[in-house]
Amino acid sequence: MRYEFISELEVDACADYVWEIYSSPNFPTLAVQFLQNILKSKDILEGDGYTVGSIMRLVLLPGYCLPPFKEKILTVDHDKRLKELQTIEGGYLEMGCTFSKTSFEILVKEKSSCVIKVVTKYEINDDLATSVYGHLHTYFDGCVTLARWVSKHVTEKNARAAN
């Protein structure tokens, strides 16, 4: 069975500015800072943490039912403002999923506004779907929380710059 969760969040900032955050070399560190109530650590195991091929290990805080996992950056497309990550070990794979992929896409809405689109896709055998389905939102919810933080951050920064 295949599951797909999608969230679109409007942001009062230009798409290029929001993309700068998602494609930044500091993004792994910022993610831990922004998600300090969810994410215990995000360590770079291979690469630099922001380009294709980089592998990171994520550990959630106790209380979240998702085991530690490794994700690999598959795509960083600056023209499309698209970043794709795939779980390659642990996490949902350890819970029975056969595939887990997340994408962040920054879509232009108007000159000074955009949409952060978060898509998380999972594949799981039908016999395990019932027991795992309730946990599939854990990582997705964290990604949506991250998008909200980025939105708040850029909106506040734009407001300060306007004053």
FILOBA-909296 format. One record per residue (C-alpha): x, y, z; residue in one letter. Coordinates in steps of 0.25 Angstrom, whole numbers, plus 5000, padded with zeros to 4 digits. Layout:
<sites>
XYZa ...
</sites>
This chain:
<sites>
500050005000m 500550144997r 500250265005y 500550415002e 500450535011f 500450675005i 500450805012s 500550945005e 500851065014l 500751205008e 501951295012v 501951455011d 503351445005a 503951424991c 504251284987a 505751304985d 505951354999y 505151235005v 505951144996w 507251205002e 506951145015i 506551005010y 507850995002s 508751065012s 510050985017p 509451015031n 508150955029f 508450825037p 508850915049t 507651005047l 506650885046a 507150835060v 507050975065q 505650995059f 505150855063l 505750855077q 504450795083n 504450675073i 505850655068l 506950615077k 508050615067s 508350615052k 509850575049d 510450575036i 511150445033l 511550465018e 511650585009g 511450725014d 509950715018g 509350805008y 509750744994t 509350624986v 509950494992g 510050545006s 509550445017i 509050495031m 508650415043r 507450475050l 506950435065v 505650485070l 505450515085l 504850405094p 503350395093g 503350395078y 503150255073c 504150265061l 505450195062p 506750265058p 506950275043f 507850315032k 507450395020e 508150425007k 507950554999i 507550504985l 507250644979t 507550784981v 507050864969d 507251014970h 506451044957d 505250964962k 505551004977r 505350854980l 506050764991k 505750614992e 506250525003l 506050375004q 506150285016t 507250185014i 507250115028e 506550105040g 505250195044g 504050155036y 504850045028l 505149975042e 503649985044m 503249915032g 503250015021c 503949985008t 504050125003f 504050265010s 504350395003k 504150535006t 504250664997s 504250805000f 503850894988e 503751044988i 502751094978l 502551244974v 501251294976k 501451444974e 502751534974k 502751544989s 502051414993s 502251264991c 501751134996v 502551025003i 502050894998k 502450775007v 502150635001v 502450505009t 502250375002k 502250235008y 502150095003e 501749985012i 501249835011n 499749825013d 499849735025d 500749835033l 499949965029a 498949965040t 500049955051s 500950065045v 499950155039y 499750235052g 501250265053h 501450315038l 501050455042h 502250465052t 503350515042y 502350585033f 501850665044d 503250705048g 503450745033c 502250835034v 502650895047t 503950925040l 503250995029a 502451075039r 503751115046w 504351165033v 503151235029s 503151315042k 504651335042h 504651405028v 503351475031t 503951535043e 505251565036k 504551635025n 503651725035a 504951765042r 505651805029a 504451885025a 504551965038n 
</sites>
